[in-house]
Amino acid sequence: MGKKRKILFLTGTRADFGKLKPLMRAVETDGDLECSIFVTGMHLLARYGYTYRQVEREGFSNVFTAMNQAGGEAMDLVLANTVQVLGKYVAEDEPDMIVLHGDRLEALAGAIVGAFRNILVAHLEGGERSGTIDEMIRHSVTKLAHVHFVANEEARGRLLQMGEQSDAVFVIGSPDIDIMLSPDLPSLDAVRERYDIHFPQYAVALYHPVTTEISTQAARAADFVAALKDSGHEFVVIAPNNDAGSEHIHTAYAALADDPRFRLFPSMRFEYFLSLMRNGRFIIGNSSAGIREAPIFGVRTINVGSRQRGRFLHHSILNVPETRAEMLGAINACWGMANCAPCYHFGQGNSVELFMQHLREPKLWELPRQKHFQDICLS
């Protein structure tokens, strides 16, 4: 048997770890591959619950942690720090492939390091629309990556439009759907016990900053909180990501701290979050979870503001302006509505199988590290 190929996964947030974990597990248990995990970003911040511990508790063999921020630094400086610490690690570990997910700055750092060091860069969930600066990051990662594992044909079409090689773009769906459709999600009773949530009925609130609208973030966060409070209903509230502007949301959430109708958490284990969302009345905010994951369960989404502008539209998703009155009206309208039929636009639950099939193909490893733009014939 030849030398094992080393696959390095990069995770910077609670969300991307939840999505990457089934792929990590498959690589870890494959006899021809070696799995390493580079943990950084929000995982190392106390405010978000030190979620690096969750990664370590999963029992993976090779886990390396590195802080890229103390909290509160500008995003460009955090990016620079991530490139530096990851570059030093990669120089020693010498992986054959770096696997990245989505549109966070850690993914961009991984793509930069891989491209400069001639390491095969694999990007998951490229070719999608997303608001704020995330969309620019996502497409930048695409242009630096060599291999693309996308969720659907729509995303594949965008990558071809961006000049990517057709034989380097593979439709596998989103790996988190494998988890969502598995029989192994914790029960709602287990979620209630673990997180001390005992509301008979509840909705999930998950609201992130919009980096291109910093000047109005404080006012909009205050309106979001006011709409939740004015509704008279119970909510499970998950802290925002650490993008610029998150301080305004944390400040607004202080008004919920002593209200018995709210349970606030800095983070939540991915599988438990999925069960919580599946059993909630709806999800409200501007998280991609309301666009990508909630429709899989048929759970309704109240999507507020511009952060997810241009993304997937579905009858389970209600897009509303980010004003107190509009959000309150949507909450009251959706509270008593039944769930919708499940939607499988982002995958069928077989992403791990397809991912591993492609990793076993010799041609994938022969893809050139020197990329060339593929022109589309318009005539």
QUIWOWO-V201826 format. One record per helix or strand of 3 or more residues. SS is the DSSP state (H for helix, E for strand). FROM is the first residue (numbers start at 1). LEN is the number of residues. Records with the same first field share a line. If there is no record, write none. Layout:
BEGIN
SS: FROM-LEN, FROM-LEN
END
This chain:
BEGIN
E: 5-7, 33-7, 63-3, 97-5, 120-5, 147-4, 169-3, 203-4, 235-4, 262-4, 282-4, 300-5, 317-4
H: 14-15, 41-4, 46-3, 52-6, 75-19, 105-12, 134-11, 153-9, 166-3, 175-6, 188-8, 211-21, 246-11, 270-9, 289-9, 324-11, 351-9, 362-4
END
